[in-house]
Amino acid sequence: MPTVLKIGPFRFHFYSDEGNEPPHIHVATPDGECKFWLEPVRIARNKGIAPHNLRRIEKLVFQNLNLLREKYNEFHNL
């Protein structure tokens, strides 16, 4: 579960065993975890993160989209 980016309480990471899912990023917080698809950017799953933090995370995903896509492709050998 490599960490790609850490911003404040948000840790952006991947899991190595996720089959054939589209490009995405997991974000862990002290309150829970969510997953965002990267193409197009949209929430895929949320467990325990408040709506205002989901909006903050979504904004960070957009701001770092090129890096997240690059790291996803690198990690998954695409």
Secondary structure, DSSP 8 states (H G I E B T S, - for coil): --EEEEETTEEEE--S--TT--SEEEEE-SS-EEEEEETTEEEEEEES--HHHHHHHHHHHHHTHHHHHHHHHHHTT-
